[in-house]
Amino acid sequence: MQVHVRVTGLLTEYFPAGKEVLTVSLSKPLTVKEILQQIQVNHQLVMTVVVNGQRRDLSYKPADNAEIVLISPLAGG
């Protein structure tokens, strides 16, 4: 099982340079929050989660090959 995690904003700092999408292999279905823990992303930095084009919360368990988009809060002022 695998999911594809795409990030925006400040969250890009957690991903390898030049990568916008990280494919994560899972041994079993996990919640979005558990996936974030596995890839070492602080869930408190995530403002919105979108899975396959639909807004979801951190307790949602995405299906195999799902695309998860993590949107961080806007920064600046």
ZILINTA-V25266 format. One record per helix or strand of 2 or more residues. SS is the DSSP state (@ for helix, = for strand). FROM is the first residue (numbers start at 1). TO is the last residue. If there is no record, write none. Layout:
{{SS/FROM/TO} {SS/FROM/TO}}
This chain:
{{=/2/7} {@/9/14} {=/21/25} {@/32/38} {@/43/45} {=/46/51} {=/54/56} {=/67/72}}
